[in-house]
Amino acid sequence: MSSPVSRLSSRRAEQFSRQLVLPEVGPKGQERLASARVLVVGCGGLGSPVIQYLACAGVGRLTLMDDDVVEVSNLNRQTLHRAEDVGRLKAVRAAEWVSGLDAGCEAVGLTERFSTHNGRELVREHDLVLDCTDGAGIKYLVNDACVLERRTLVHGAVTAFEGQLLVLTDGRGPCLRCAFPEVPDPSSVRSCQEAGVLGAACGAVGSFMALEALKLICRFGRTGAGHYMSLDLLSSALSTLPLAADPGCPACGERPRVDARTDEDYEFACAVTR
């Protein structure tokens, strides 16, 4: 029987040689990466570094989801996209980028919005989900879908110089609702247009997200599960706080009462079905 190393083509062995030499990755880790099915929701500021690093690491299947088009104002931080891509669908451009980098990675661009109609089914088809969105409602929807389908989620967010990271393992809490029980009113959450954001800040948070994903797939190191990570990029401060699962959480608690399939106004009001 051939060894994991010998099953890699000479070109791919050279392509991944710098990470294959790491004992935490090695041939077994590379095989896990090749067989991983990862859903990335959002192909913008956070999605760009996440997609790029996962593709460069050799993830076998990337489903890239975004219903938005590239705008000129995106180009300061969304490194997947170029000036000539303005007006094109982000998911299509992202899939093209991945395919151009590595023919061994299957990249599927989904030009629709993650919603109550497709969310749970999509999550169920993947091993790992990365939330790279920037809307409050959709973040809770992604969280709840992963809880209900028992899937691992890496949640990330960035505004101005502040970032946050949270890992939900196999759909078991603590989840996003444990950390933030009260769903913010959409009007109270400042957008990047209002608060501003530096491209490198998106790169820093997105890189942390990609690293968490690689640790989860290859099974090395200590992941951020059970912790809330806060990044103050203006003062270069990183805080990791223990986060306990809330027994009363409407998503992962003892009496869950969310339904990520039927609540029609999820993405706008984040209503919790009772």
C-alpha positions in Angstrom: 0.0 0.0 0.0 1.4 3.4 -0.9 2.1 6.0 1.8 0.3 9.3 2.1 3.4 11.1 0.8 3.7 8.8 -2.3 0.0 9.4 -3.2 0.7 13.1 -3.6 1.9 14.0 -7.1 5.4 15.4 -7.2 4.1 18.9 -8.1 1.6 18.9 -5.2 4.3 17.5 -2.8 6.4 20.5 -3.8 3.5 22.9 -3.6 2.7 22.0 0.0 6.3 21.1 1.0 6.6 23.9 3.6 3.6 22.7 5.5 4.1 19.0 5.0 7.4 19.3 6.9 5.4 20.6 9.9 4.7 17.6 12.2 1.3 19.2 13.1 0.3 18.9 9.5 2.4 16.3 7.7 0.9 13.9 5.1 -2.1 12.9 7.3 -3.0 16.5 7.8 -2.6 17.2 4.1 -5.0 14.3 3.3 -7.6 15.7 5.8 -7.3 19.1 4.0 -7.8 17.5 0.6 -11.0 15.7 1.8 -12.4 18.7 3.7 -15.7 20.3 2.6 -15.7 23.9 3.7 -18.5 26.5 3.3 -17.4 30.2 3.3 -20.3 32.6 3.7 -19.2 36.0 2.4 -16.5 36.7 -0.2 -15.6 40.2 0.9 -13.1 41.7 3.4 -13.0 38.7 5.7 -13.8 36.1 3.0 -10.9 37.2 0.9 -8.0 36.1 3.2 -10.0 33.1 4.5 -10.6 31.8 0.9 -7.0 32.5 -0.2 -5.3 30.8 2.8 -7.6 27.8 2.7 -7.1 27.3 -1.0 -3.4 27.8 -0.7 -3.3 25.1 2.1 -5.0 22.6 -0.2 -8.6 22.3 1.0 -10.3 20.0 -1.4 -13.7 21.6 -1.7 -14.6 25.2 -1.1 -18.2 26.5 -1.5 -18.1 30.2 -1.7 -21.3 32.0 -1.1 -22.2 35.7 -1.7 -25.0 37.4 -3.6 -23.2 40.8 -3.9 -21.2 42.3 -6.7 -17.8 44.0 -6.5 -17.8 47.7 -6.0 -15.0 50.2 -6.3 -15.1 50.9 -2.5 -14.5 47.2 -1.9 -11.0 47.3 -3.4 -9.2 48.6 -0.3 -9.8 45.4 1.6 -11.3 42.7 -0.5 -8.1 41.3 -2.0 -9.7 38.6 -4.1 -11.1 41.3 -6.4 -9.5 43.6 -9.0 -10.5 46.9 -10.6 -11.6 45.1 -13.7 -14.0 42.9 -11.5 -16.2 45.9 -10.5 -19.8 44.9 -11.3 -19.1 41.2 -11.3 -20.5 38.7 -8.7 -18.1 38.2 -5.8 -18.7 34.5 -5.5 -17.9 33.9 -9.2 -14.7 35.9 -9.0 -13.7 34.1 -5.8 -14.2 30.7 -7.4 -12.2 31.7 -10.5 -9.4 32.8 -8.2 -9.3 29.5 -6.4 -9.4 27.5 -9.7 -6.6 29.6 -11.1 -4.4 28.9 -8.1 -5.0 25.1 -7.7 -6.8 22.8 -10.1 -6.9 20.2 -7.3 -9.3 22.4 -5.3 -13.0 22.2 -6.3 -14.4 25.7 -6.0 -18.1 26.3 -6.3 -19.4 29.9 -6.3 -23.0 30.3 -5.1 -24.5 33.7 -6.1 -27.3 33.6 -3.6 -27.9 34.8 -0.1 -27.6 32.4 2.9 -31.2 32.3 4.1 -33.9 30.3 5.9 -34.6 28.5 2.6 -31.2 27.1 1.9 -29.1 27.6 5.1 -29.5 24.3 6.9 -29.2 22.2 3.8 -26.0 24.0 2.8 -24.5 23.6 6.3 -25.4 19.9 6.4 -23.4 19.3 3.2 -20.1 20.6 4.7 -17.8 19.7 7.5 -16.9 23.3 8.5 -18.5 26.7 8.0 -16.8 30.1 8.2 -19.0 33.1 8.7 -17.4 36.0 6.9 -20.5 38.1 6.6 -21.1 41.6 7.9 -24.8 41.7 8.8 -26.2 41.0 12.3 -29.2 39.0 11.2 -27.3 36.6 8.9 -24.7 35.9 11.5 -27.3 34.6 13.9 -28.9 32.6 11.1 -25.6 31.0 10.3 -24.9 30.3 14.0 -28.3 28.7 14.5 -28.1 26.6 11.3 -24.7 25.2 12.5 -26.1 24.4 16.0 -29.1 22.6 14.5 -27.1 20.6 12.0 -24.2 19.9 14.5 -21.6 21.5 12.3 -18.4 23.4 13.3 -18.4 27.1 12.8 -15.7 29.8 12.8 -17.4 33.1 13.3 -15.5 36.4 12.7 -16.3 40.0 12.6 -14.4 43.3 12.1 -15.3 47.0 12.4 -12.8 49.8 12.2 -9.8 48.4 14.2 -11.8 45.9 16.3 -12.2 42.2 15.5 -13.8 39.2 17.2 -13.6 35.5 16.8 -15.6 32.6 18.1 -15.5 28.9 17.4 -18.5 26.6 17.7 -17.5 22.9 17.6 -19.9 20.3 16.2 -22.8 22.6 16.9 -22.4 22.4 20.6 -22.2 25.6 22.7 -21.1 28.0 23.7 -22.4 29.7 20.5 -22.8 33.2 19.3 -26.1 33.6 21.2 -24.4 32.5 24.5 -21.9 35.4 24.0 -24.5 37.9 22.8 -27.9 36.9 24.0 -29.6 40.1 22.8 -29.7 40.3 19.1 -28.8 43.9 18.1 -31.3 45.9 16.2 -30.0 46.3 12.7 -30.1 50.1 13.0 -27.8 50.0 16.0 -25.0 48.2 14.2 -22.6 50.4 12.3 -21.7 49.3 8.8 -18.2 49.5 7.3 -19.4 52.5 5.4 -20.3 54.3 8.6 -17.5 53.1 10.9 -14.8 52.6 8.4 -12.4 49.7 8.1 -8.7 49.3 7.2 -7.9 46.5 4.8 -5.1 45.1 6.9 -7.6 44.8 9.8 -9.8 42.5 7.7 -6.6 40.6 6.8 -5.6 40.1 10.4 -9.0 38.8 11.5 -9.4 36.7 8.4 -6.0 35.2 8.9 -7.0 34.2 12.4 -10.1 32.6 11.1 -8.2 30.7 8.4 -5.8 29.5 11.1 -8.6 28.2 13.3 -10.1 26.4 10.3 -6.8 24.7 9.5 -6.3 23.6 13.1 -9.8 22.1 13.2 -9.3 20.3 9.9 -5.8 19.0 10.6 -6.5 18.4 14.3 -3.5 20.2 15.8 -3.1 22.9 18.5 -5.7 24.3 20.7 -8.7 25.9 18.9 -10.7 28.9 20.1 -13.7 26.7 21.1 -15.1 27.8 24.4 -13.5 31.2 24.2 -14.3 34.6 22.9 -11.4 36.3 21.2 -11.2 40.0 20.9 -8.7 41.8 18.8 -7.9 45.5 19.4 -5.8 46.2 16.3 -5.3 49.8 17.1 -3.3 49.0 20.3 -2.2 45.5 19.2 -4.0 43.9 22.1 -5.4 40.3 21.9 -7.8 39.2 24.6 -9.1 35.6 25.0 -11.9 35.2 27.5 -13.5 31.9 28.6 -17.0 31.6 27.4 -19.5 29.2 29.1 -22.5 27.7 27.4 -25.7 29.2 28.5 -28.3 26.6 29.6 -31.0 29.0 28.6 -29.6 29.8 25.2 -32.4 29.7 22.6 -30.1 27.9 20.1 -27.8 25.5 22.0 -29.4 25.5 25.5 -31.4 22.9 27.3 -34.7 24.0 25.6 -33.8 25.3 22.2 -36.4 27.4 20.5 -34.9 28.7 17.3 -35.8 27.4 13.8 -33.3 28.4 11.1 -35.7 27.1 8.4 -39.0 28.8 8.9 -38.5 32.2 10.5 -39.0 34.4 7.5 -37.8 37.7 9.0 -34.5 36.3 10.4 -32.2 38.3 8.3 -33.9 41.6 9.1 -35.2 41.4 12.6 -33.5 38.2 13.9 -36.7 37.2 15.5 -36.6 34.1 17.8 -39.5 31.7 17.3 -41.1 30.8 20.6 
